[in-house]
């Protein structure tokens, strides 16, 4: 394990260890209440230390002896075959029911590779489906667009996901309209552009109906 890999592991421990300790505190307190008094302290310490220790051991198993985690994912459609990044650790933590720790691991990757779009997109979906919700998800999608050199396929993907968040999850068609207009102009003459124009017309109709109801109420 080289210095860069050790530094990466330390950042993982720093991001994931604190949520692990919080979870361990809950587990330890629960265990201490279930055992005889003589075993309460050992049970508490064991429950406290096991979750963060398990994350560290898992990270070591995935990174020791290799420059990268072996399990990686393919880039989204339109990505130009650039370097792949290790996402298996964060994926596994999320699948085990710990989305907060998975988000912390993805944020480590954002810090290490600030122009790589994939961790931003994964963070956005994690917040959308499990954590802070659609507003935070939209923030990570916007950061991906601001900081990363998106390929055409990724640019379309980010725009579509922003539209879905604004229109369907946040119920704010006025915020979806600029995204659709940008998509229609950027990809005019393509199926994606045609879809954006149709959706933009529908969104404008929704905005007009909402404004009409507001005017009638006044």
N, CA, C and O of each residue as an XYZ file, in Angstrom:
872
protein
N       0.857     -1.193      0.000
C       0.000      0.000      0.000
C       0.889      1.239      0.000
O       1.685      1.423      0.921
N       0.769      2.084     -1.010
C       1.634      3.249     -1.110
C       1.081      4.398     -0.264
O       0.021      4.284      0.351
N       1.834      5.519     -0.249
C       1.439      6.641      0.603
C       0.088      7.206      0.212
O      -0.707      7.570      1.078
N      -0.179      7.284     -1.080
C      -1.465      7.826     -1.520
C      -2.618      6.946     -1.053
O      -3.666      7.443     -0.641
N      -2.408      5.621     -1.122
C      -3.464      4.714     -0.684
C      -3.671      4.794      0.827
O      -4.803      4.746      1.308
N      -2.571      4.915      1.573
C      -2.712      5.064      3.018
C      -3.454      6.350      3.372
O      -4.292      6.368      4.273
N      -3.133      7.430      2.645
C      -3.824      8.696      2.903
C      -5.309      8.577      2.593
O      -6.144      9.123      3.314
N      -5.634      7.869      1.528
C      -7.038      7.673      1.169
C      -7.756      6.890      2.267
O      -8.881      7.225      2.638
N      -7.107      5.852      2.783
C      -7.709      5.059      3.835
C      -7.928      5.881      5.100
O      -8.949      5.737      5.772
N      -6.969      6.741      5.422
C      -7.134      7.598      6.602
C      -8.328      8.535      6.439
O      -9.059      8.792      7.396
N      -8.519      9.044      5.223
C      -9.676      9.912      4.999
C     -10.975      9.127      5.128
O     -11.969      9.632      5.650
N     -10.956      7.881      4.644
C     -12.142      7.036      4.786
C     -12.469      6.832      6.257
O     -13.625      6.942      6.665
N     -11.437      6.532      7.058
C     -11.647      6.326      8.489
C     -12.205      7.597      9.132
O     -13.105      7.540      9.970
N     -11.649      8.757      8.719
C     -12.099     10.019      9.312
C     -13.560     10.294      8.987
O     -14.311     10.748      9.850
N     -13.975     10.022      7.736
C     -15.355     10.304      7.337
C     -16.335      9.273      7.895
O     -17.418      9.625      8.362
N     -15.939      7.978      7.843
C     -16.874      6.916      8.214
C     -16.777      6.531      9.681
O     -17.720      5.960     10.228
N     -15.661      6.832     10.329
C     -15.487      6.412     11.711
C     -16.444      7.088     12.666
O     -16.970      6.439     13.571
N     -16.685      8.384     12.488
C     -17.567      9.102     13.418
C     -19.002      8.585     13.376
O     -19.577      8.322     14.432
N     -19.612      8.428     12.173
C     -20.951      7.801     12.181
C     -20.922      6.403     12.773
O     -21.871      5.992     13.439
N     -19.823      5.657     12.533
C     -19.709      4.327     13.116
C     -19.687      4.360     14.627
O     -20.284      3.502     15.277
N     -19.000      5.348     15.197
C     -18.965      5.476     16.651
C     -20.341      5.821     17.215
O     -20.735      5.310     18.263
N     -21.068      6.689     16.514
C     -22.423      7.028     16.974
C     -23.299      5.785     16.975
O     -24.017      5.517     17.939
N     -23.232      5.032     15.884
C     -24.008      3.796     15.812
C     -23.547      2.822     16.894
O     -24.365      2.152     17.524
N     -22.224      2.748     17.105
C     -21.687      1.855     18.126
C     -22.135      2.246     19.516
O     -22.366      1.378     20.358
N     -22.262      3.544     19.773
C     -22.740      4.002     21.079
C     -24.147      3.489     21.352
O     -24.470      3.067     22.462
N     -24.978      3.536     20.312
C     -26.356      3.034     20.474
C     -26.348      1.532     20.716
O     -27.031      1.025     21.605
N     -25.554      0.824     19.900
C     -25.493     -0.641     20.051
C     -24.930     -1.012     21.407
O     -25.453     -1.900     22.081
N     -23.836     -0.318     21.820
C     -23.221     -0.640     23.099
C     -24.160     -0.420     24.263
O     -24.233     -1.247     25.172
N     -24.880      0.686     24.243
C     -25.824      0.964     25.322
C     -26.923     -0.094     25.367
O     -27.347     -0.509     26.446
N     -27.382     -0.526     24.199
C     -28.423     -1.553     24.160
C     -27.905     -2.877     24.711
O     -28.590     -3.546     25.486
N     -26.684     -3.252     24.304
C     -26.119     -4.511     24.797
C     -25.897     -4.469     26.311
O     -26.154     -5.449     27.010
N     -25.416     -3.325     26.810
C     -25.141     -3.221     28.240
C     -26.404     -3.417     29.068
O     -26.337     -3.899     30.199
N     -27.540     -3.050     28.519
C     -28.790     -3.219     29.251
C     -29.359     -4.613     29.185
O     -30.324     -4.922     29.884
N     -28.768     -5.477     28.343
C     -29.309     -6.819     28.146
C     -28.502     -7.903     28.870
O     -28.938     -9.053     28.916
N     -27.348     -7.569     29.430
C     -26.477     -8.567     30.036
C     -26.396     -8.325     31.541
O     -26.776     -7.255     32.017
N     -25.902     -9.316     32.298
C     -25.718     -9.108     33.734
C     -24.789     -7.935     34.004
O     -23.964     -7.603     33.153
N     -24.900     -7.288     35.183
C     -24.081     -6.103     35.474
C     -22.586     -6.329     35.328
O     -21.862     -5.419     34.923
N     -22.115     -7.516     35.647
C     -20.680     -7.783     35.563
C     -20.160     -7.697     34.134
O     -18.981     -7.422     33.912
N     -21.044     -7.933     33.167
C     -20.649     -7.912     31.750
C     -21.063     -6.623     31.062
O     -20.857     -6.480     29.857
N     -21.631     -5.699     31.783
C     -22.179     -4.505     31.134
C     -21.092     -3.669     30.466
O     -21.258     -3.236     29.326
N     -19.968     -3.434     31.176
C     -18.919     -2.594     30.597
C     -18.290     -3.245     29.363
O     -18.171     -2.590     28.328
N     -17.871     -4.554     29.447
C     -17.337     -5.179     28.224
C     -18.322     -5.182     27.062
O     -17.936     -4.972     25.912
N     -19.605     -5.422     27.369
C     -20.612     -5.429     26.297
C     -20.737     -4.048     25.666
O     -20.847     -3.917     24.447
N     -20.721     -3.011     26.520
C     -20.823     -1.646     25.998
C     -19.638     -1.313     25.101
O     -19.814     -0.771     24.010
N     -18.414     -1.642     25.565
C     -17.224     -1.330     24.778
C     -17.201     -2.113     23.477
O     -16.821     -1.587     22.430
N     -17.610     -3.374     23.550
C     -17.644     -4.170     22.323
C     -18.612     -3.604     21.310
O     -18.282     -3.468     20.132
N     -19.826     -3.268     21.774
C     -20.804     -2.674     20.865
C     -20.377     -1.333     20.334
O     -20.688     -0.978     19.197
N     -19.648     -0.567     21.171
C     -19.191      0.758     20.753
C     -18.149      0.681     19.656
O     -18.188      1.461     18.704
N     -17.221     -0.248     19.779
C     -16.055     -0.279     18.885
C     -16.266     -1.130     17.638
O     -15.546     -0.966     16.653
N     -17.240     -2.034     17.665
C     -17.356     -2.947     16.532
C     -17.710     -2.269     15.216
O     -17.043     -2.540     14.217
N     -18.741     -1.386     15.151
C     -19.094     -0.802     13.838
C     -17.948     -0.044     13.161
O     -17.662     -0.320     11.996
N     -17.263      0.921     13.851
C     -16.171      1.589     13.151
C     -15.025      0.644     12.815
O     -14.392      0.783     11.769
N     -14.748     -0.336     13.717
C     -13.674     -1.287     13.422
C     -14.006     -2.125     12.200
O     -13.125     -2.419     11.392
N     -15.266     -2.512     12.055
C     -15.665     -3.319     10.905
C     -15.466     -2.555      9.607
O     -15.039     -3.131      8.607
N     -15.774     -1.259      9.614
C     -15.580     -0.453      8.409
C     -14.106     -0.376      8.046
O     -13.742     -0.511      6.878
N     -13.248     -0.155      9.057
C     -11.817     -0.044      8.795
C     -11.270     -1.360      8.239
O     -10.503     -1.368      7.276
N     -11.677     -2.479      8.863
C     -11.201     -3.783      8.386
C     -11.664     -4.025      6.959
O     -10.899     -4.514      6.128
N     -12.917     -3.684      6.673
C     -13.439     -3.859      5.320
C     -12.631     -3.043      4.319
O     -12.306     -3.521      3.232
N     -12.309     -1.803      4.696
C     -11.509     -0.960      3.812
C     -10.133     -1.558      3.584
O      -9.620     -1.540      2.465
N      -9.531     -2.090      4.646
C      -8.213     -2.707      4.503
C      -8.264     -3.914      3.563
O      -7.387     -4.097      2.719
N      -9.302     -4.728      3.726
C      -9.417     -5.904      2.876
C      -9.562     -5.523      1.408
O      -9.067     -6.220      0.521
N     -10.248     -4.410      1.164
C     -10.467     -3.998     -0.214
C      -9.260     -3.298     -0.820
O      -9.083     -3.323     -2.038
N      -8.424     -2.673      0.007
C      -7.351     -1.857     -0.534
C      -5.965     -2.458     -0.371
O      -5.053     -2.107     -1.121
N      -5.783     -3.361      0.596
C      -4.439     -3.885      0.848
C      -3.929     -4.645     -0.366
O      -4.635     -5.466     -0.951
N      -2.700     -4.354     -0.726
C      -2.024     -5.069     -1.799
C      -2.448     -4.674     -3.194
O      -2.016     -5.283     -4.172
N      -3.294     -3.657     -3.298
C      -3.749     -3.235     -4.621
C      -3.832     -1.734     -4.642
O      -4.169     -1.098     -3.644
N      -3.528     -1.186     -5.762
C      -3.569      0.260     -5.870
C      -4.976      0.799     -5.880
O      -5.216      1.957     -5.539
N      -5.921     -0.063     -6.279
C      -7.321      0.360     -6.323
C      -8.201     -0.764     -5.882
O      -7.792     -1.925     -5.883
N      -9.402     -0.432     -5.507
C     -10.392     -1.457     -5.227
C     -10.726     -2.163     -6.530
O     -10.942     -1.525     -7.560
N     -10.765     -3.511     -6.469
C     -10.941     -4.265     -7.705
C     -12.314     -4.031     -8.316
O     -12.429     -3.899     -9.534
N     -13.346     -3.977     -7.502
C     -14.694     -3.819     -8.042
C     -14.986     -2.382     -8.381
O     -15.052     -1.534     -7.492
N     -15.159     -2.097     -9.642
C     -15.521     -0.754    -10.068
C     -16.707     -0.857    -11.008
O     -17.065     -1.947    -11.454
N     -17.301      0.254    -11.300
C     -18.447      0.249    -12.188
C     -18.065      0.913    -13.500
O     -17.111      1.689    -13.564
N     -18.811      0.605    -14.528
C     -18.584      1.264    -15.811
C     -19.120      2.674    -15.769
O     -20.098      2.960    -15.079
N     -18.477      3.553    -16.510
C     -18.938      4.942    -16.557
C     -20.289      4.996    -17.231
O     -20.606      4.114    -18.029
N     -21.105      6.013    -16.935
C     -22.407      6.137    -17.589
C     -22.254      6.335    -19.085
O     -21.174      6.656    -19.581
N     -23.362      6.137    -19.796
C     -23.384      6.297    -21.241
C     -22.866      7.665    -21.642
O     -23.247      8.688    -21.073
N     -21.980      7.661    -22.647
C     -21.421      8.914    -23.118
C     -20.093      9.245    -22.503
O     -19.418     10.165    -22.965
N     -19.675      8.503    -21.439
C     -18.393      8.791    -20.812
C     -17.287      8.276    -21.702
O     -17.408      7.192    -22.274
N     -16.229      9.020    -21.828
C     -15.212      8.744    -22.817
C     -14.152      7.765    -22.382
O     -13.020      7.860    -22.857
N     -14.460      6.808    -21.486
C     -13.497      5.783    -21.161
C     -12.347      6.276    -20.317
O     -11.255      5.714    -20.400
N     -12.542      7.310    -19.501
C     -11.500      7.823    -18.622
C     -11.232      6.869    -17.486
O     -11.784      5.769    -17.454
N     -10.385      7.275    -16.542
C     -10.037      6.375    -15.454
C     -11.230      6.057    -14.571
O     -12.048      6.927    -14.274
N     -11.320      4.791    -14.151
C     -12.376      4.385    -13.245
C     -11.940      4.635    -11.804
O     -10.748      4.652    -11.501
N     -12.904      4.827    -10.933
C     -12.618      5.106     -9.535
C     -13.208      3.995     -8.672
O     -14.171      3.347     -9.083
N     -12.653      3.762     -7.486
C     -13.159      2.688     -6.639
C     -14.413      3.107     -5.885
O     -14.390      4.047     -5.090
N     -15.507      2.398     -6.142
C     -16.762      2.706     -5.479
C     -17.304      1.530     -4.680
O     -18.343      1.652     -4.032
N     -16.617      0.395     -4.718
C     -17.181     -0.818     -4.122
C     -17.375     -0.691     -2.627
O     -18.369     -1.188     -2.099
N     -16.460     -0.043     -1.927
C     -16.585      0.086     -0.483
C     -17.845      0.862     -0.126
O     -18.638      0.412      0.701
N     -18.036      2.034     -0.748
C     -19.223      2.847     -0.468
C     -20.493      2.098     -0.853
O     -21.480      2.135     -0.119
N     -20.476      1.421     -1.993
C     -21.638      0.658     -2.426
C     -22.014     -0.400     -1.394
O     -23.185     -0.565     -1.054
N     -20.993     -1.120     -0.896
C     -21.254     -2.191      0.058
C     -21.813     -1.639      1.358
O     -22.723     -2.228      1.942
N     -21.274     -0.508      1.821
C     -21.755      0.087      3.069
C     -23.221      0.501      2.926
O     -24.014      0.298      3.846
N     -23.582      1.076      1.783
C     -24.979      1.471      1.554
C     -25.876      0.240      1.520
O     -26.963      0.246      2.098
N     -25.427     -0.811      0.849
C     -26.235     -2.028      0.747
C     -26.431     -2.695      2.108
O     -27.417     -3.402      2.316
N     -25.497     -2.475      3.032
C     -25.635     -3.025      4.377
C     -26.534     -2.165      5.267
O     -26.702     -2.452      6.452
N     -27.109     -1.114      4.687
C     -28.065     -0.315      5.432
C     -27.478      0.879      6.152
O     -28.044      1.341      7.143
N     -26.341      1.395      5.668
C     -25.695      2.543      6.306
C     -25.462      3.652      5.268
O     -24.322      3.914      4.886
N     -26.550      4.305      4.813
C     -26.385      5.311      3.763
C     -25.556      6.508      4.200
O     -24.863      7.101      3.374
N     -25.607      6.887      5.495
C     -24.807      8.030      5.950
C     -23.326      7.756      5.781
O     -22.582      8.622      5.320
N     -22.888      6.555      6.152
C     -21.481      6.213      6.007
C     -21.104      6.082      4.530
O     -20.005      6.463      4.128
N     -22.025      5.538      3.722
C     -21.760      5.478      2.286
C     -21.586      6.870      1.701
O     -20.702      7.088      0.872
N     -22.424      7.817      2.125
C     -22.285      9.191      1.650
C     -20.941      9.774      2.056
O     -20.312     10.497      1.282
N     -20.496      9.458      3.284
C     -19.195      9.957      3.738
C     -18.068      9.425      2.860
O     -17.121     10.151      2.558
N     -18.164      8.168      2.451
C     -17.127      7.585      1.602
C     -17.147      8.218      0.209
O     -16.091      8.470     -0.371
N     -18.332      8.472     -0.323
C     -18.406      9.150     -1.617
C     -17.825     10.566     -1.529
O     -17.206     11.044     -2.480
N     -18.023     11.234     -0.389
C     -17.453     12.570     -0.239
C     -15.928     12.530     -0.207
O     -15.275     13.470     -0.657
N     -15.359     11.449      0.321
C     -13.906     11.271      0.236
C     -13.476     11.243     -1.228
O     -12.485     11.873     -1.598
N     -14.217     10.517     -2.056
C     -13.884     10.434     -3.478
C     -14.075     11.773     -4.179
O     -13.318     12.104     -5.091
N     -15.072     12.543     -3.769
C     -15.244     13.884     -4.336
C     -14.030     14.746     -4.020
O     -13.548     15.483     -4.880
N     -13.532     14.657     -2.784
C     -12.354     15.441     -2.408
C     -11.125     15.002     -3.184
O     -10.312     15.833     -3.591
N     -10.986     13.695     -3.392
C      -9.807     13.185     -4.090
C      -9.862     13.452     -5.588
O      -8.836     13.714     -6.216
N     -11.060     13.387     -6.160
C     -11.226     13.523     -7.616
C     -12.339     14.535     -7.895
O     -13.418     14.153     -8.348
N     -12.089     15.816     -7.630
C     -13.167     16.816     -7.700
C     -13.734     17.042     -9.091
O     -14.805     17.636     -9.218
N     -13.054     16.590    -10.139
C     -13.587     16.758    -11.488
C     -14.156     15.466    -12.056
O     -14.523     15.413    -13.230
N     -14.230     14.434    -11.242
C     -14.815     13.158    -11.663
C     -16.300     13.170    -11.322
O     -16.637     13.291    -10.145
N     -17.213     13.050    -12.299
C     -18.637     13.254    -12.011
C     -19.302     12.128    -11.232
O     -20.285     12.370    -10.530
N     -18.794     10.904    -11.336
C     -19.533      9.764    -10.788
C     -19.836      9.870     -9.296
O     -20.977      9.608     -8.913
N     -18.887     10.238     -8.425
C     -19.265     10.328     -7.003
C     -20.317     11.399     -6.718
O     -21.123     11.242     -5.802
N     -20.318     12.489     -7.497
C     -21.367     13.501     -7.332
C     -22.739     12.897     -7.654
O     -23.708     13.098     -6.923
N     -22.798     12.155     -8.761
C     -24.075     11.573     -9.164
C     -24.561     10.551     -8.141
O     -25.753     10.484     -7.840
N     -23.636      9.757     -7.611
C     -24.020      8.763     -6.614
C     -24.495      9.433     -5.324
O     -25.461      8.989     -4.704
N     -23.814     10.494     -4.932
C     -24.253     11.236     -3.750
C     -25.649     11.815     -3.969
O     -26.492     11.769     -3.072
N     -25.889     12.356     -5.150
C     -27.204     12.927     -5.440
C     -28.294     11.876     -5.294
O     -29.335     12.146     -4.694
N     -28.071     10.684     -5.831
C     -29.094      9.639     -5.764
C     -29.251      9.109     -4.346
O     -30.349      8.737     -3.930
N     -28.155      9.077     -3.614
C     -28.227      8.621     -2.227
C     -29.058      9.587     -1.383
O     -29.876      9.169     -0.564
N     -28.835     10.886     -1.594
C     -29.646     11.866     -0.868
C     -31.100     11.831     -1.332
O     -32.017     11.957     -0.522
N     -31.302     11.663     -2.603
C     -32.667     11.614     -3.134
C     -33.463     10.452     -2.537
O     -34.633     10.614     -2.189
N     -32.838      9.297     -2.420
C     -33.568      8.088     -2.056
C     -33.518      7.748     -0.563
O     -34.408      7.072     -0.047
N     -32.462      8.225      0.138
C     -32.286      7.744      1.508
C     -32.000      8.824      2.545
O     -32.285      8.614      3.724
N     -31.454      9.955      2.157
C     -30.929     10.881      3.152
C     -31.676     12.206      3.155
O     -32.855     12.259      3.504
N     -30.984     13.284      2.764
C     -31.521     14.637      2.972
C     -32.696     14.981      2.069
O     -33.447     15.910      2.367
N     -32.869     14.253      0.971
C     -34.006     14.520      0.122
C     -33.646     15.204     -1.184
O     -32.468     15.379     -1.495
N     -34.676     15.598     -1.962
C     -34.459     16.080     -3.324
C     -33.688     17.385     -3.423
O     -32.958     17.582     -4.394
N     -33.821     18.274     -2.464
C     -33.099     19.546     -2.564
C     -31.596     19.334     -2.484
O     -30.842     19.915     -3.264
N     -31.162     18.511     -1.553
C     -29.734     18.206     -1.449
C     -29.260     17.405     -2.656
O     -28.137     17.590     -3.124
N     -30.106     16.525     -3.156
C     -29.765     15.780     -4.369
C     -29.533     16.736     -5.536
O     -28.573     16.581     -6.290
N     -30.407     17.714     -5.680
C     -30.242     18.690     -6.761
C     -28.950     19.484     -6.591
O     -28.288     19.815     -7.575
N     -28.593     19.787     -5.359
C     -27.342     20.532     -5.122
C     -26.133     19.754     -5.617
O     -25.228     20.333     -6.219
N     -26.106     18.449     -5.370
C     -24.966     17.650     -5.829
C     -24.949     17.521     -7.349
O     -23.878     17.485     -7.955
N     -26.120     17.452     -7.966
C     -26.159     17.420     -9.431
C     -25.640     18.727    -10.020
O     -24.904     18.718    -11.007
N     -26.020     19.848     -9.417
C     -25.524     21.134     -9.911
C     -24.009     21.240     -9.724
O     -23.314     21.773    -10.589
N     -23.498     20.739     -8.605
C     -22.049     20.756     -8.387
C     -21.333     19.912     -9.434
O     -20.257     20.283     -9.904
N     -21.919     18.790     -9.797
C     -21.314     17.952    -10.834
C     -21.193     18.727    -12.138
O     -20.176     18.638    -12.827
N     -22.224     19.482    -12.476
C     -22.199     20.248    -13.716
C     -21.215     21.408    -13.640
O     -20.570     21.744    -14.633
N     -21.097     22.024    -12.454
C     -20.191     23.164    -12.314
C     -18.723     22.756    -12.296
O     -17.877     23.448    -12.862
N     -18.423     21.645    -11.653
C     -17.029     21.287    -11.399
C     -16.439     20.296    -12.394
O     -15.219     20.217    -12.540
N     -17.284     19.547    -13.074
C     -16.793     18.438    -13.905
C     -16.967     18.744    -15.387
O     -17.861     19.485    -15.794
N     -16.090     18.153    -16.169
C     -16.192     18.251    -17.626
C     -17.056     17.084    -18.090
O     -16.550     16.000    -18.382
N     -18.360     17.316    -18.156
C     -19.291     16.241    -18.447
C     -19.287     15.890    -19.926
O     -19.269     16.768    -20.789
N     -19.303     14.600    -20.203
C     -19.545     14.145    -21.563
C     -21.010     14.388    -21.907
O     -21.830     14.657    -21.029
N     -21.329     14.290    -23.202
C     -22.693     14.614    -23.641
C     -23.728     13.753    -22.932
O     -24.770     14.253    -22.506
N     -23.446     12.461    -22.805
C     -24.399     11.578    -22.147
C     -24.597     11.935    -20.694
O     -25.717     11.881    -20.187
N     -23.526     12.298    -20.017
C     -23.640     12.698    -18.622
C     -24.375     14.020    -18.473
O     -25.136     14.210    -17.524
N     -24.148     14.932    -19.408
C     -24.836     16.216    -19.363
C     -26.348     16.025    -19.502
O     -27.127     16.651    -18.783
N     -26.756     15.159    -20.426
C     -28.184     14.864    -20.578
C     -28.743     14.211    -19.315
O     -29.845     14.531    -18.871
N     -27.958     13.284    -18.741
C     -28.408     12.583    -17.543
C     -28.621     13.543    -16.379
O     -29.638     13.464    -15.689
N     -27.677     14.445    -16.157
C     -27.793     15.411    -15.062
C     -29.018     16.300    -15.268
O     -29.776     16.548    -14.330
N     -29.207     16.777    -16.498
C     -30.353     17.655    -16.772
C     -31.673     16.929    -16.530
O     -32.592     17.484    -15.927
N     -31.762     15.692    -16.999
C     -33.008     14.938    -16.815
C     -33.281     14.690    -15.337
O     -34.420     14.803    -14.883
N     -32.239     14.352    -14.590
C     -32.454     14.083    -13.167
C     -32.839     15.358    -12.423
O     -33.642     15.310    -11.491
N     -32.275     16.497    -12.822
C     -32.676     17.761    -12.211
C     -34.134     18.082    -12.522
O     -34.877     18.533    -11.650
N     -34.533     17.850    -13.755
C     -35.928     18.091    -14.135
C     -36.869     17.240    -13.291
O     -37.876     17.735    -12.785
N     -36.538     15.957    -13.139
C     -37.394     15.067    -12.355
C     -37.472     15.513    -10.892
O     -38.534     15.454    -10.272
N     -36.337     15.957    -10.351
C     -36.342     16.416     -8.964
C     -37.199     17.670     -8.799
O     -38.039     17.750     -7.902
N     -36.973     18.655     -9.684
C     -37.702     19.916     -9.555
C     -39.199     19.730     -9.789
O     -40.022     20.251     -9.036
N     -39.542     18.988    -10.832
C     -40.942     18.885    -11.218
C     -41.712     17.875    -10.373
O     -42.811     18.165     -9.900
N     -41.127     16.675    -10.183
C     -41.875     15.575     -9.586
C     -41.675     15.437     -8.081
O     -42.600     15.054     -7.364
N     -40.464     15.751     -7.595
C     -40.205     15.560     -6.164
C     -40.399     16.849     -5.368
O     -40.912     16.820     -4.249
N     -39.988     17.981     -5.947
C     -40.128     19.266     -5.273
C     -41.383     20.023     -5.713
O     -41.749     21.033     -5.112
N     -42.035     19.530     -6.762
C     -43.276     20.134     -7.266
C     -43.078     21.622     -7.570
O     -43.886     22.470     -7.191
N     -41.986     21.902     -8.259
C     -41.646     23.293     -8.601
C     -41.309     23.355    -10.090
O     -40.135     23.404    -10.456
N     -42.331     23.354    -10.952
C     -42.065     23.337    -12.394
C     -41.292     24.548    -12.882
O     -40.623     24.474    -13.913
N     -41.370     25.667    -12.163
C     -40.639     26.861    -12.600
C     -39.128     26.617    -12.579
O     -38.403     27.196    -13.388
N     -38.650     25.780    -11.678
C     -37.226     25.466    -11.643
C     -36.856     24.428    -12.702
O     -35.702     24.363    -13.126
N     -37.814     23.626    -13.128
C     -37.544     22.638    -14.173
C     -37.462     23.283    -15.555
O     -36.752     22.785    -16.429
N     -38.185     24.387    -15.760
C     -38.258     24.996    -17.088
C     -36.891     25.394    -17.657
O     -36.619     25.076    -18.815
N     -36.011     26.079    -16.896
C     -34.703     26.436    -17.475
C     -33.867     25.219    -17.851
O     -33.133     25.246    -18.838
N     -33.980     24.150    -17.062
C     -33.234     22.936    -17.393
C     -33.715     22.352    -18.717
O     -32.909     21.936    -19.549
N     -35.020     22.325    -18.903
C     -35.578     21.796    -20.148
C     -35.226     22.684    -21.332
O     -34.926     22.184    -22.416
N     -35.261     24.010    -21.129
C     -34.911     24.924    -22.209
C     -33.454     24.734    -22.612
O     -33.133     24.719    -23.800
N     -32.571     24.589    -21.626
C     -31.153     24.372    -21.919
C     -30.949     23.053    -22.665
O     -30.163     22.980    -23.610
N     -31.663     22.019    -22.231
C     -31.538     20.714    -22.869
C     -32.055     20.746    -24.303
O     -31.447     20.160    -25.199
N     -33.180     21.432    -24.520
C     -33.739     21.522    -25.868
C     -32.810     22.268    -26.811
O     -32.676     21.893    -27.976
N     -32.167     23.323    -26.316
C     -31.245     24.095    -27.153
C     -29.932     23.352    -27.379
O     -29.398     23.340    -28.488
N     -29.425     22.742    -26.331
C     -28.116     22.078    -26.407
C     -28.166     20.851    -27.296
O     -27.188     20.541    -27.976
N     -29.299     20.142    -27.302
C     -29.396     18.890    -28.052
C     -30.536     18.934    -29.063
O     -31.244     17.948    -29.267
N     -30.701     20.102    -29.695
C     -31.708     20.233    -30.736
C     -31.449     19.263    -31.872
O     -30.300     19.027    -32.245
N     -32.514     18.701    -32.420
C     -32.375     17.752    -33.514
C     -32.120     16.330    -33.058
O     -31.914     15.446    -33.891
N     -32.128     16.088    -31.759
C     -31.947     14.739    -31.229
C     -33.220     14.323    -30.493
O     -34.032     15.177    -30.138
N     -33.404     13.020    -30.261
C     -34.576     12.591    -29.471
C     -34.623     13.242    -28.099
O     -35.702     13.551    -27.591
N     -33.459     13.453    -27.496
C     -33.429     14.088    -26.186
C     -33.938     15.530    -26.273
O     -34.681     15.988    -25.405
N     -33.525     16.245    -27.342
C     -34.004     17.602    -27.530
C     -35.500     17.657    -27.779
O     -36.187     18.544    -27.272
N     -36.009     16.701    -28.566
C     -37.447     16.655    -28.819
C     -38.212     16.387    -27.529
O     -39.245     17.007    -27.276
N     -37.704     15.461    -26.708
C     -38.335     15.195    -25.421
C     -38.350     16.451    -24.559
O     -39.358     16.755    -23.922
N     -37.240     17.182    -24.537
C     -37.147     18.384    -23.704
C     -38.149     19.441    -24.173
O     -38.768     20.110    -23.345
N     -38.318     19.598    -25.481
C     -39.278     20.589    -25.974
C     -40.706     20.225    -25.565
O     -41.481     21.091    -25.160
N     -41.046     18.938    -25.675
C     -42.390     18.507    -25.274
C     -42.610     18.719    -23.778
O     -43.658     19.202    -23.349
N     -41.600     18.346    -22.996
C     -41.731     18.514    -21.551
C     -41.784     19.988    -21.163
O     -42.494     20.363    -20.230
N     -41.030     20.823    -21.880
C     -41.040     22.252    -21.585
C     -42.428     22.841    -21.823
O     -42.899     23.664    -21.038
N     -43.085     22.416    -22.912
C     -44.442     22.900    -23.173
C     -45.383     22.484    -22.052
O     -46.231     23.269    -21.628
N     -45.238     21.251    -21.569
C     -46.090     20.774    -20.480
C     -45.797     21.528    -19.188
O     -46.717     21.865    -18.442
N     -44.530     21.792    -18.924
C     -44.162     22.523    -17.710
C     -44.699     23.948    -17.760
O     -45.187     24.467    -16.757
N     -44.608     24.579    -18.929
C     -45.150     25.934    -19.058
C     -46.649     25.940    -18.820
O     -47.186     26.874    -18.224
N     -47.329     24.891    -19.287
C     -48.768     24.797    -19.036
C     -49.050     24.671    -17.541
O     -49.979     25.293    -17.024
N     -48.237     23.858    -16.843
C     -48.406     23.695    -15.398
C     -48.184     25.019    -14.671
O     -48.913     25.354    -13.737
N     -47.159     25.776    -15.113
C     -46.870     27.066    -14.472
C     -48.027     28.032    -14.692
O     -48.444     28.737    -13.773
N     -48.549     28.056    -15.934
C     -49.659     28.966    -16.235
C     -50.892     28.617    -15.414
O     -51.586     29.510    -14.928
N     -51.174     27.312    -15.253
C     -52.335     26.900    -14.450
C     -52.145     27.308    -12.989
O     -53.077     27.776    -12.335
N     -50.926     27.122    -12.495
C     -50.661     27.483    -11.103
C     -50.810     28.993    -10.908
O     -51.391     29.439     -9.919
N     -50.288     29.771    -11.847
C     -50.409     31.225    -11.735
C     -51.858     31.668    -11.866
O     -52.288     32.623    -11.221
N     -52.617     30.951    -12.723
C     -54.036     31.281    -12.867
C     -54.806     31.020    -11.594
O     -55.667     31.810    -11.208
N     -54.494     29.899    -10.931
C     -55.164     29.604     -9.663
C     -54.789     30.637     -8.603
O     -55.615     31.051     -7.790
N     -53.490     31.047     -8.637
C     -53.060     32.058     -7.676
C     -53.743     33.394     -7.906
O     -54.125     34.079     -6.958
N     -53.895     33.762     -9.186
C     -54.566     35.018     -9.495
C     -56.033     34.984     -9.124
O     -56.592     35.974     -8.651
N     -56.674     33.791     -9.350
C     -58.078     33.672     -9.001
C     -58.304     33.755     -7.508
O     -59.309     34.289     -7.039
N     -57.317     33.196     -6.746
C     -57.456     33.241     -5.291
C     -57.330     34.658     -4.771
O     -57.894     34.999     -3.731
N     -56.565     35.507     -5.519
C     -56.407     36.884     -5.068
C     -57.620     37.700     -5.420
O     -57.671     38.892     -5.118
